[in-house]
Amino acid sequence: MNDSTVTLHMQPLIESIPGDCPTCGFEALRWLRVYRLAETGVTMLGERLYCGRCKAEEKR
C-alpha cells in the first residue's frame, strides 16, 4: 500500500474567545486549530482550547 498524499502546508490558526479561564480566572482563552493542506484537500488535524496566561490546556 502506497500513501501518495503530500502535505503542502500546515497552518495553525489562533482565535480569541470570550470567557474566563477556569483555572486562573483571567480572560485569555484561545482556540488553536491546525489545518493541513495536501493534494487531496484541506483537513483539520485538531483543535485545543487553552489559556494564554497559564497555558492550561483542555482537549476538545
Steps between C-alpha positions, in 0.01 A plus 500: 500500500647835393392827663529766231367789712751785511460770764540838333444724802397479868333809645421570867222753559457666841175675590415688821172397660305673779501347844714455808749219552359250753849456650631856541188715438682717244324577171753353257331199342613406150398239241791342317403319181748327270423435135693302238489588132584201282446399140180328611355810671489674838479293819455622857764321709376615839390778727575599857359748746768655717567796725766736372593601854543171681533267198240264649381286211179310449449265213170563332 
